[in-house]
Amino acid sequence: MGNQGMEDLIPLVNKLQDAFSSIGQSCNLDLPQIAVVGGQSAGKSSVLENFVGKDFLPRGSGIVTRRPLVLQLISATTEYAEFLHCKGKKFTDFDEVRQEIENETDRVTGANKGISPVPINLRVYSPHVLNLTLIDLPGITKVPVGDQPADIEQQIREMLMQFITKESCLILAVTPANTDLANSDALKLSKDVDPQGLRTIGVITKLDLMDEGTDAREVLENRLLPLRRGYIGVVNRSQKDIEGKKDIKAAMEAERKFFLSHPSYRHMASTMGTPYLQKVLNQQLTNHIRDTLPAFRSKLQSQLLSLDKEAEEYRHFRPDDPSRKTKALLQMVQQFSVDFDKRIEGSGDQVDTVELSGGAKINRIFHERFPFELVKMECDDKDMRREISYAIKNIHGIRTGLFTPDMAFEAIVKKQIVKLKEPCIKCIDLVIQELINTVRQCSNKLDTFPRLREETERIVTTHIRDRESRAKDQVLLLIDIQLSYINTNHEDFIGFANAQQRSSQASNKSSAGNQVIRKGWLTINNISIIKGGAKEYWFVLTAETLSWFKDDEEKEKKYMLPLDNLKVRDVEKSFMSSKHIFSIFNTEQRNVFKDNRVLELACDTQEEVDSWKSSLLRAGVYPEKAAVESDSGEKGAADNFSMDPQLERKVETIRNLVDSYMAIVNKCIRDLMPKSIMFLMINNVKDFINAELLAQLYSAGDQNALMDESAELAQRREEVLRTHHALKEALTIIGDISTTTITTAMPPPVDNSWLAAGGGGSRRSPPPSPTAPRRMSSGQRPAPGRGAPPPPGRPGPLGPLNNSADSPQVPSRPNRAPPSIPR
């Protein structure tokens, strides 16, 4: 043969198949191979047995091949077989091989007629074979048998597709000669995945069983129903021969005599039969590997490159070396410290693009969530006025006061300051939770040492909890300091005189009415299905209005909603919805949007909801308060207070004073809270990890036990080293192979439109005789069609083999390539 220099490549591919099958999915490479496809009882198994020269495949009625059989034929001086799942065991009795295939099939699929895509790997060494790798696939069936599922045809089709859709897979389409070739399931399936016919080789079996007076000459000469790579005819043993234990060597000799003596096939006898098919497949597989070699080498190199660093670390790895454990402990703790610092302070590497985490999330807590919680604690305007009215009345007692009492101001302010404790404690809790999450994320790299990870998390979390109590004590101390002295001489405090003349909040808002606070996408959730259902719009929030547009170009305004008398309310997330919802409503029970009392707005995440609420707070849209329960008499009294003009002026004055002073306190608390948490908790935890974590780990117990690796790591190390060795060896062998050897050129295209879906024949190929459809007699030869090359010049189905001693030629048939077909 030509390509003799490439012969070593097929055993290499066999080695790779074994290596990759044993290590699972670590190397996902499409290895070149030949898949045998055909209907039930088409003769697929007989063809494979003829290649080996032994009876070794299960036989019977119905579906016999129920798992893919990866058959690797290797030329050797001795004859035996090996299974991948029985490593080290050599089978010299091929009856035992058949029994092992049946047992292994039943082990996965059960004793019924079920199928499985899990392959069985069988390697056969013999001096009578050429290097080949074939996959025997289950026969295509139409009707379920026995316990088979109703969709058995679809299952088999999907299994076949897993193999034949790969560009690196040659397809051996086996079809019996005594059936209608145009209805061949194998050829139809091949056409679906290989429309150009670049990978399909036709095999015609049972030529000796055709009706008397008919033959398949036109098919084998590739003139009728042509394929680009053509057809090869074989004659297998009959069922009687098999039952009579007819020797395969004798059967192959009978096959050779059949072709030499048959008047329709004698002129092509040298290019027919099992030995020729085996030789052609060997050469075509070798050529196919050669063609795919650059991409194949590239995949191997990329796999090797990705494993190089890891394999180098594992190669000299000694699990029980004390010095290695000490070094690994130091490296792990240092890496943990660096990762924690990067997650808190921010870094350009390992950026999380899915959600906020670490320092970014703590920043959001400081500057969005905490201010929002502070505003939520503010008293409703009506409640505030009622409390001030009660305070003024109670301070005056039985007498009618002439002046506004400053004690009422102080009492209301202290009550408001005490309310700040809850959001401050909640802020600390949120930061604690995020710190613990960050510790867990950073400890993911310690997975290889489970006890080290567990101990590290315990030590750091315990320290965080210890700092939590100190931080809360310090924050409560800040609140107590604010309560201890009400500083009415503060430079930002408006004072009594200015409080009486203070302009209303509405006038202040109007001065900044056009200021844009936020823009973004929101979904209006409560639009009825009749009107189109929930829709997404581009929202623009200013100090006075909330508007939404069709898109972010802001050209087509859908609606503009004034913010007067609006409040925000949480809406419980529905079971069927993935959105997070909040609503806006009017405190005077008016419609907010068209006929809707509320406007439900939806975001993808809770973080977006909180951020929008914070923005609405800046615009003066406050969250809803739970109504303060009071009896009707108290409500009446509050209403009566508001009717007194003198009392109303006092209430308004103190209200302005409280607002001014609480703005100072809130500003101070908003500034001091992040600083206190950073100093008492975050920076302290970072210093603890840098300076004390290692010492704590050493004092925790036995360091050797602490650095025991996980079972997963040991398995991973073995797998990486095995894979790396296989890839390196493969690249070494590939590098030594010359790719400049002679190869057989691809035959020109042919007209294979007869394989179109539902086709019973080609419109451009001559139709068969009505009396013998697709089975032409020697006297019924149609005139060559546009896509049919002349019969005398048939060079063989796959082009001329290289002229060598291994490739006999028939002198009477000159080598001429068939003409190309116009498309």
ZAMARGU-4260 file (C-alpha; in steps of 0.2 Angstrom, whole numbers, plus 5000, padded with zeros to 4 digits):
<rodrens>
0) 5000/5000/5000 | 5004/5019/4999 | 5004/5028/5016 | 5015/5014/5024 | 5023/5028/5034
5) 5006/5032/5041 | 5003/5014/5047 | 5009/5018/5065 | 4995/5031/5067 | 4981/5018/5068
10) 4988/5009/5083 | 4991/5027/5091 | 4973/5031/5089 | 4969/5014/5097 | 4980/5019/5112
15) 4971/5035/5113 | 4954/5028/5113 | 4959/5016/5127 | 4967/5030/5137 | 4953/5042/5135
20) 4939/5029/5138 | 4948/5024/5155 | 4949/5042/5161 | 4932/5048/5156 | 4929/5066/5150
25) 4946/5074/5153 | 4951/5073/5135 | 4936/5076/5124 | 4944/5072/5107 | 4935/5066/5092
30) 4946/5051/5087 | 4946/5045/5069 | 4936/5029/5067 | 4924/5019/5056 | 4906/5017/5061
35) 4897/5002/5054 | 4879/5007/5050 | 4865/4996/5043 | 4848/4988/5046 | 4845/4972/5056
40) 4852/4957/5048 | 4861/4967/5035 | 4877/4957/5038 | 4886/4970/5048 | 4892/4957/5061
45) 4897/4945/5047 | 4908/4958/5039 | 4917/4961/5055 | 4919/4942/5059 | 4927/4940/5041
50) 4939/4954/5045 | 4945/4945/5061 | 4943/4927/5054 | 4934/4921/5069 | 4916/4919/5076
55) 4916/4930/5091 | 4900/4941/5089 | 4883/4937/5097 | 4870/4930/5085 | 4851/4928/5085
60) 4835/4935/5079 | 4829/4953/5081 | 4841/4966/5089 | 4857/4957/5094 | 4870/4972/5095
65) 4863/4982/5109 | 4878/4992/5114 | 4891/5000/5102 | 4906/4988/5100 | 4923/4998/5098
70) 4933/4985/5088 | 4951/4988/5087 | 4960/4976/5075 | 4979/4976/5077 | 4991/4966/5067
75) 5002/4955/5078 | 5011/4938/5078 | 5000/4930/5090 | 4981/4929/5090 | 4971/4934/5106
80) 4958/4947/5112 | 4957/4959/5126 | 4943/4969/5134 | 4945/4986/5141 | 4934/4982/5156
85) 4945/4966/5159 | 4962/4973/5159 | 4976/4960/5159 | 4965/4946/5154 | 4969/4938/5137
90) 4955/4928/5128 | 4962/4915/5116 | 4945/4906/5114 | 4933/4917/5104 | 4918/4908/5110
95) 4922/4916/5127 | 4924/4933/5119 | 4906/4931/5112 | 4900/4926/5130 | 4909/4941/5138
100) 4901/4953/5125 | 4884/4946/5130 | 4887/4947/5148 | 4894/4964/5148 | 4879/4970/5137
105) 4866/4962/5149 | 4876/4970/5164 | 4871/4988/5157 | 4855/4985/5147 | 4848/4970/5157
110) 4842/4954/5150 | 4828/4961/5139 | 4830/4970/5122 | 4835/4987/5129 | 4849/4997/5122
115) 4863/5008/5129 | 4875/5020/5121 | 4889/5015/5133 | 4902/5006/5122 | 4911/4990/5124
120) 4930/4991/5119 | 4937/4975/5112 | 4955/4974/5105 | 4959/4959/5093 | 4977/4955/5090
125) 4980/4943/5075 | 4992/4940/5061 | 4977/4939/5049 | 4971/4957/5051 | 4976/4975/5046
130) 4976/4989/5058 | 4958/4995/5059 | 4946/5003/5071 | 4928/5000/5068 | 4912/5003/5079
135) 4898/4990/5077 | 4882/4999/5080 | 4865/4992/5084 | 4854/4988/5068 | 4841/5001/5063
140) 4824/4994/5068 | 4806/5000/5065 | 4795/4989/5077 | 4798/4987/5096 | 4801/4969/5101
145) 4798/4961/5118 | 4801/4973/5132 | 4809/4987/5120 | 4801/5004/5123 | 4789/5011/5110
150) 4803/5024/5104 | 4816/5011/5101 | 4818/5017/5083 | 4822/5035/5089 | 4833/5029/5103
155) 4844/5019/5090 | 4844/5034/5078 | 4850/5045/5092 | 4864/5033/5097 | 4870/5031/5079
160) 4870/5050/5077 | 4882/5052/5092 | 4895/5043/5082 | 4892/5047/5063 | 4889/5066/5065
165) 4907/5068/5070 | 4917/5074/5055 | 4931/5062/5060 | 4920/5047/5058 | 4920/5037/5042
170) 4903/5028/5039 | 4902/5011/5032 | 4884/5009/5026 | 4880/4991/5024 | 4865/4986/5013
175) 4860/4968/5008 | 4859/4966/4989 | 4842/4957/4990 | 4833/4973/4995 | 4828/4990/4987
180) 4844/5000/4988 | 4835/5016/4986 | 4826/5013/5002 | 4842/5008/5012 | 4841/5015/5030
185) 4860/5015/5031 | 4862/5026/5015 | 4848/5037/5020 | 4855/5040/5037 | 4872/5043/5030
190) 4865/5056/5018 | 4858/5065/5032 | 4874/5068/5041 | 4886/5067/5026 | 4876/5076/5011
195) 4892/5077/5001 | 4897/5059/5003 | 4914/5063/5009 | 4914/5050/5023 | 4902/5037/5016
200) 4908/5020/5009 | 4894/5008/5003 | 4895/4989/5006 | 4884/4977/4997 | 4881/4961/5006
205) 4872/4945/5001 | 4876/4946/4983 | 4874/4927/4982 | 4856/4928/4988 | 4849/4938/4974
210) 4835/4932/4963 | 4841/4921/4948 | 4844/4932/4933 | 4847/4948/4943 | 4863/4956/4949
215) 4870/4971/4956 | 4883/4976/4943 | 4877/4993/4940 | 4877/4997/4958 | 4894/4990/4961
220) 4901/4999/4946 | 4894/5015/4954 | 4883/5019/4939 | 4866/5016/4947 | 4862/5025/4963
225) 4880/5032/4964 | 4890/5036/4979 | 4906/5047/4979 | 4917/5034/4987 | 4907/5020/4978
230) 4902/5002/4983 | 4912/4986/4988 | 4903/4969/4987 | 4906/4955/4999 | 4898/4938/5001
235) 4896/4932/5019 | 4892/4915/5026 | 4874/4909/5025 | 4865/4905/5041 | 4867/4886/5036
240) 4886/4889/5035 | 4886/4897/5052 | 4876/4884/5060 | 4887/4871/5052 | 4903/4879/5059
245) 4910/4883/5042 | 4927/4889/5043 | 4929/4908/5039 | 4945/4905/5029 | 4935/4893/5018
250) 4921/4905/5017 | 4933/4919/5011 | 4940/4907/4998 | 4922/4903/4992 | 4919/4922/4991
255) 4934/4924/4980 | 4929/4910/4968 | 4911/4918/4968 | 4917/4934/4961 | 4930/4926/4949
260) 4917/4914/4942 | 4901/4926/4941 | 4899/4933/4924 | 4893/4950/4930 | 4907/4952/4943
265) 4923/4943/4936 | 4929/4959/4928 | 4929/4968/4945 | 4934/4953/4956 | 4951/4961/4961
270) 4941/4976/4969 | 4928/4965/4978 | 4927/4954/4993 | 4932/4955/5011 | 4951/4956/5009
275) 4949/4971/4997 | 4937/4979/5009 | 4948/4977/5023 | 4963/4984/5014 | 4953/4999/5007
280) 4946/5003/5025 | 4964/5002/5032 | 4970/5014/5018 | 4955/5026/5020 | 4956/5026/5039
285) 4975/5030/5038 | 4972/5044/5025 | 4957/5050/5035 | 4968/5052/5050 | 4982/5060/5040
290) 4969/5073/5033 | 4963/5077/5051 | 4981/5076/5058 | 4984/5095/5059 | 4967/5098/5069
295) 4970/5083/5079 | 4988/5088/5084 | 4981/5106/5088 | 4968/5098/5100 | 4981/5087/5108
300) 4993/5102/5111 | 4980/5113/5118 | 4975/5099/5130 | 4993/5096/5135 | 4996/5114/5137
305) 4982/5116/5149 | 4988/5101/5160 | 5007/5105/5159 | 5008/5116/5175 | 4997/5105/5185
310) 5006/5089/5179 | 5023/5097/5184 | 5016/5100/5202 | 5010/5083/5203 | 5025/5073/5196
315) 5036/5075/5211 | 5022/5076/5223 | 5024/5065/5239 | 5008/5066/5250 | 5017/5061/5266
320) 5032/5073/5265 | 5032/5084/5281 | 5041/5098/5273 | 5029/5098/5258 | 5014/5099/5271
325) 5022/5114/5280 | 5026/5123/5263 | 5008/5119/5257 | 5001/5126/5273 | 5011/5142/5272
330) 5006/5144/5254 | 4987/5141/5257 | 4986/5153/5272 | 4995/5166/5262 | 4984/5164/5247
335) 4969/5164/5258 | 4974/5181/5265 | 4978/5188/5248 | 4961/5182/5241 | 4952/5190/5256
340) 4961/5206/5254 | 4957/5207/5235 | 4938/5203/5238 | 4937/5217/5251 | 4948/5230/5242
345) 4944/5226/5224 | 4955/5219/5211 | 4956/5218/5192 | 4958/5199/5192 | 4945/5186/5196
350) 4931/5199/5194 | 4913/5192/5198 | 4902/5197/5183 | 4887/5189/5190 | 4883/5198/5206
355) 4890/5210/5219 | 4901/5202/5232 | 4914/5206/5245 | 4919/5224/5246 | 4907/5230/5233
360) 4892/5223/5242 | 4898/5230/5258 | 4899/5247/5250 | 4881/5245/5244 | 4876/5241/5262
365) 4885/5257/5268 | 4878/5269/5255 | 4862/5262/5249 | 4855/5250/5261 | 4859/5259/5277
370) 4853/5276/5272 | 4837/5267/5266 | 4835/5259/5283 | 4837/5275/5292 | 4824/5284/5282
375) 4812/5269/5285 | 4813/5273/5304 | 4808/5291/5301 | 4791/5295/5308 | 4776/5298/5297
380) 4772/5317/5296 | 4754/5315/5304 | 4761/5304/5317 | 4775/5316/5321 | 4763/5331/5322
385) 4752/5321/5334 | 4767/5316/5345 | 4772/5334/5346 | 4755/5340/5350 | 4754/5327/5364
390) 4771/5333/5370 | 4767/5351/5371 | 4750/5348/5380 | 4758/5336/5393 | 4772/5349/5396
395) 4760/5363/5399 | 4749/5352/5410 | 4734/5360/5417 | 4739/5377/5412 | 4738/5385/5394
400) 4756/5388/5388 | 4760/5405/5380 | 4777/5400/5373 | 4783/5385/5363 | 4792/5373/5376
405) 4810/5368/5371 | 4807/5352/5382 | 4795/5346/5369 | 4808/5347/5355 | 4821/5338/5366
410) 4809/5324/5370 | 4804/5321/5352 | 4822/5322/5346 | 4828/5309/5359 | 4814/5298/5354
415) 4819/5299/5336 | 4838/5296/5340 | 4834/5280/5349 | 4825/5273/5334 | 4842/5274/5325
420) 4848/5259/5335 | 4839/5246/5325 | 4845/5251/5307 | 4863/5253/5314 | 4862/5235/5322
425) 4855/5229/5305 | 4869/5237/5296 | 4882/5227/5306 | 4872/5211/5304 | 4872/5213/5285
430) 4891/5217/5285 | 4894/5202/5296 | 4885/5190/5284 | 4894/5197/5269 | 4911/5194/5278
435) 4907/5176/5282 | 4901/5173/5264 | 4918/5181/5258 | 4928/5169/5270 | 4918/5154/5262
440) 4922/5160/5245 | 4940/5162/5248 | 4941/5145/5257 | 4936/5136/5241 | 4954/5135/5236
445) 4957/5125/5251 | 4945/5111/5245 | 4960/5100/5242 | 4963/5099/5261 | 4946/5097/5269
450) 4951/5098/5287 | 4962/5114/5284 | 4947/5122/5275 | 4935/5118/5290 | 4948/5124/5303
455) 4951/5140/5294 | 4933/5144/5292 | 4930/5140/5310 | 4944/5151/5316 | 4940/5166/5305
460) 4921/5165/5308 | 4924/5164/5327 | 4935/5180/5326 | 4922/5189/5316 | 4908/5184/5328
465) 4919/5191/5343 | 4922/5207/5334 | 4903/5208/5330 | 4899/5211/5348 | 4912/5224/5350
470) 4906/5233/5335 | 4888/5233/5341 | 4893/5240/5358 | 4903/5254/5350 | 4889/5258/5338
475) 4876/5259/5353 | 4889/5270/5362 | 4888/5282/5347 | 4869/5283/5349 | 4870/5285/5368
480) 4883/5299/5365 | 4870/5308/5354 | 4857/5306/5367 | 4868/5312/5381 | 4868/5330/5374
485) 4857/5339/5362 | 4868/5352/5354 | 4857/5367/5348 | 4872/5378/5345 | 4878/5367/5330
490) 4882/5377/5315 | 4870/5368/5304 | 4855/5369/5316 | 4842/5382/5310 | 4838/5388/5327
495) 4821/5394/5334 | 4819/5410/5324 | 4823/5402/5307 | 4812/5387/5311 | 4797/5399/5311
500) 4801/5406/5294 | 4807/5390/5286 | 4800/5387/5269 | 4789/5372/5265 | 4797/5356/5258
505) 4787/5358/5242 | 4796/5374/5238 | 4812/5366/5241 | 4808/5352/5229 | 4803/5364/5216
510) 4820/5372/5215 | 4827/5355/5210 | 4812/5348/5201 | 4822/5345/5185 | 4836/5335/5193
515) 4837/5318/5186 | 4840/5305/5201 | 4840/5289/5192 | 4837/5280/5175 | 4835/5262/5171
520) 4824/5248/5165 | 4809/5242/5175 | 4794/5231/5171 | 4776/5237/5175 | 4769/5221/5182
525) 4750/5224/5184 | 4745/5228/5166 | 4731/5216/5162 | 4734/5202/5149 | 4720/5210/5138
530) 4731/5226/5137 | 4746/5216/5133 | 4752/5210/5150 | 4768/5215/5159 | 4780/5226/5149
535) 4797/5233/5151 | 4800/5252/5150 | 4814/5264/5152 | 4811/5274/5168 | 4817/5291/5173
540) 4816/5298/5191 | 4818/5316/5195 | 4814/5326/5211 | 4796/5329/5206 | 4791/5315/5193
545) 4793/5297/5188 | 4792/5295/5169 | 4794/5280/5158 | 4798/5279/5139 | 4797/5265/5126
550) 4816/5263/5126 | 4832/5271/5132 | 4832/5284/5118 | 4818/5293/5128 | 4809/5299/5112
555) 4792/5291/5115 | 4786/5295/5133 | 4772/5283/5139 | 4768/5292/5155 | 4773/5305/5168
560) 4768/5302/5186 | 4770/5317/5199 | 4778/5311/5215 | 4766/5321/5227 | 4757/5310/5240
565) 4766/5294/5234 | 4773/5280/5245 | 4782/5264/5242 | 4776/5247/5248 | 4784/5230/5247
570) 4775/5216/5237 | 4777/5198/5241 | 4786/5188/5227 | 4773/5177/5218 | 4776/5158/5217
575) 4776/5158/5197 | 4787/5174/5195 | 4805/5176/5195 | 4804/5194/5197 | 4806/5205/5213
580) 4792/5217/5215 | 4788/5234/5224 | 4773/5245/5222 | 4769/5264/5222 | 4753/5270/5229
585) 4744/5287/5233 | 4741/5290/5251 | 4725/5299/5247 | 4718/5283/5239 | 4718/5291/5221
590) 4723/5281/5206 | 4741/5281/5202 | 4741/5276/5184 | 4726/5276/5173 | 4713/5265/5182
595) 4726/5257/5194 | 4726/5262/5212 | 4744/5255/5213 | 4759/5254/5201 | 4768/5237/5203
600) 4786/5238/5197 | 4797/5223/5195 | 4816/5220/5194 | 4827/5205/5191 | 4835/5205/5208
605) 4832/5211/5226 | 4847/5222/5225 | 4839/5232/5211 | 4823/5234/5221 | 4833/5241/5236
610) 4843/5252/5225 | 4827/5259/5217 | 4819/5262/5234 | 4834/5271/5239 | 4833/5283/5224
615) 4814/5285/5227 | 4819/5291/5245 | 4830/5304/5238 | 4815/5310/5228 | 4804/5311/5244
620) 4794/5295/5241 | 4795/5286/5257 | 4791/5268/5262 | 4774/5264/5269 | 4772/5264/5288
625) 4762/5252/5299 | 4748/5262/5306 | 4749/5267/5324 | 4735/5259/5333 | 4725/5271/5344
630) 4707/5272/5350 | 4695/5284/5342 | 4695/5296/5357 | 4714/5299/5354 | 4712/5301/5336
635) 4698/5314/5339 | 4710/5323/5351 | 4724/5324/5338 | 4712/5331/5326 | 4706/5344/5339
640) 4724/5349/5341 | 4726/5353/5323 | 4711/5365/5324 | 4720/5376/5336 | 4729/5389/5326
645) 4741/5393/5341 | 4745/5375/5344 | 4747/5372/5325 | 4761/5386/5324 | 4770/5378/5339
650) 4769/5361/5331 | 4776/5367/5315 | 4790/5376/5324 | 4795/5361/5333 | 4793/5350/5318
655) 4805/5361/5309 | 4818/5361/5323 | 4817/5342/5324 | 4819/5340/5306 | 4834/5351/5306
660) 4842/5342/5321 | 4839/5325/5315 | 4847/5329/5298 | 4863/5333/5308 | 4862/5317/5318
665) 4858/5306/5303 | 4873/5315/5293 | 4884/5311/5308 | 4878/5293/5310 | 4879/5290/5291
670) 4897/5296/5292 | 4903/5287/5307 | 4894/5270/5304 | 4905/5264/5289 | 4921/5271/5298
675) 4917/5262/5314 | 4913/5245/5305 | 4929/5247/5294 | 4940/5250/5310 | 4932/5238/5322
680) 4928/5224/5310 | 4934/5224/5292 | 4952/5230/5295 | 4953/5220/5311 | 4948/5204/5302
685) 4961/5207/5288 | 4975/5210/5301 | 4970/5195/5310 | 4971/5184/5295 | 4988/5191/5290
690) 4996/5190/5307 | 4987/5177/5318 | 4978/5164/5307 | 4994/5154/5304 | 4998/5153/5323
695) 4980/5149/5327 | 4980/5134/5314 | 4997/5128/5322 | 4989/5128/5339 | 4973/5120/5333
700) 4980/5102/5333 | 4990/5090/5322 | 4997/5099/5307 | 5000/5082/5298 | 4981/5078/5300
705) 4977/5096/5295 | 4985/5094/5278 | 4978/5077/5274 | 4973/5078/5256 | 4955/5074/5250
710) 4951/5058/5240 | 4946/5069/5226 | 4963/5077/5225 | 4972/5060/5224 | 4961/5054/5210
715) 4963/5070/5201 | 4982/5069/5202 | 4982/5051/5196 | 4970/5056/5182 | 4980/5072/5177
720) 4997/5062/5176 | 4989/5048/5166 | 4981/5060/5154 | 4997/5071/5152 | 5008/5055/5149
725) 4995/5049/5136 | 4995/5066/5127 | 5013/5068/5127 | 5017/5051/5120 | 5004/5054/5107
730) 5012/5070/5101 | 5029/5062/5101 | 5023/5048/5090 | 5013/5060/5079 | 5029/5071/5077
735) 5039/5056/5071 | 5027/5052/5057 | 5030/5059/5040 | 5014/5067/5033 | 5022/5068/5015
740) 5017/5051/5010 | 5007/5047/4995 | 4988/5048/4997 | 4973/5043/4987 | 4964/5058/4980
745) 4946/5060/4984 | 4935/5054/4970 | 4925/5068/4961 | 4907/5072/4966 | 4893/5061/4959
750) 4874/5064/4957 | 4867/5057/4973 | 4850/5066/4973 | 4842/5049/4974 | 4846/5049/4992
755) 4835/5064/4995 | 4821/5062/5009 | 4807/5051/5003 | 4816/5047/4986 | 4813/5031/4978
760) 4826/5034/4965 | 4835/5048/4956 | 4828/5059/4943 | 4844/5060/4934 | 4849/5041/4937
765) 4841/5029/4925 | 4826/5020/4933 | 4827/5001/4937 | 4818/4988/4928 | 4800/4986/4934
770) 4801/4968/4936 | 4816/4969/4947 | 4817/4985/4956 | 4835/4990/4960 | 4841/4973/4956
775) 4846/4973/4938 | 4849/4958/4927 | 4864/4957/4916 | 4854/4960/4901 | 4845/4975/4908
780) 4857/4989/4908 | 4851/5007/4906 | 4861/5020/4897 | 4873/5029/4908 | 4865/5045/4915
785) 4873/5062/4918 | 4880/5057/4934 | 4886/5039/4929 | 4904/5036/4923 | 4906/5024/4909
790) 4908/5006/4915 | 4924/5001/4907 | 4934/5014/4916 | 4928/5011/4934 | 4944/5013/4945
795) 4937/5005/4961 | 4925/5013/4973 | 4938/5024/4981 | 4949/5029/4967 | 4965/5019/4962
800) 4975/5012/4975 | 4993/5016/4975 | 5002/5004/4963 | 5011/4992/4975 | 5013/4974/4977
805) 4999/4974/4989 | 4987/4981/4976 | 4983/4969/4962 | 4976/4977/4946 | 4966/4969/4932
810) 4975/4972/4916 | 4959/4973/4905 | 4952/4988/4915 | 4963/5003/4914 | 4963/5016/4928
815) 4952/5030/4923 | 4944/5042/4936 | 4925/5045/4933 | 4920/5061/4926 | 4915/5075/4938
820) 4896/5078/4939 | 4890/5096/4935 | 4879/5102/4950
</rodrens>
